[in-house]
């Protein structure tokens, strides 16, 4: 979805996509510093019946979202 411009990264983009019901899946980290953010995203997922996956590590989630560079 990153190549097709369909990946929302970050809280602001994710909340907008969830609220517009453009999202098909939400991947959220378990290591969020602010519990209100997790509560907001989880509530939007439940309200709009969007599936969500929790990842144990934020670093792993960043790698999946393409927010890292690999040495070549």
N, C-alpha and C positions, 0 to 999 in steps of 0.2 A: 504493500500500500504506500510505502515511502516513494516509490518510483511513479506512482499514479497520483501523487499529491493527495492521498487520502488518510495520511497519518497525522493525528492531532497529538502534539507533544507539549507537555506542560499543563499546569492546572487550568489556566485561562482558556486555552484552545480545547482542552478536553471537556470542560464544563459547557462551553458553547456547543460543541458537537453532541454532547449528551442531551442538552436541553432542546436542540433542534431535531433530535432523534435521527441524526445522520450516522451515529455510531452503530456498529454491529457487534463490537466487542470492546470491553474496557479492561486494561491490564493495569493494576495498581500495586504499589510496593507496600509491604508490611512495615517498613521502617520509615514511615512518615513522621516528621517532627510535630506537626500540628494535627491533633485528633479531629478538629473541626473539618479539615480538608477531606479526610477519609470519610467522615460522616456525610458530607455533602455529595461526594462522588458516589458513594454507596446508595444514598437515598435517590439520586437521579437515575441510577441503574435500575433500582427496584421500581421506581415510578413509571419508567418507560419500557420496562421488561427487556433490558439490555444485559446480556451475559457479562460477567466480570470474572477475572482471574487475579489471584493475589500471588505476587512474587516475593520471595523471602528477602531478596537483596536489591537495593536500588541500583547498584552497579550492574547487575545482570540485566535489569530492565533497561538501563541506558544502552547497553550493548545491543539488546534486541531492537531498540528504537533507532539505532544508527547514530548515537551520540558519542561515538568513540572513533579513534583512528587506529588502524593496525599498522605495524611496521612491515614494510614490504621487502 
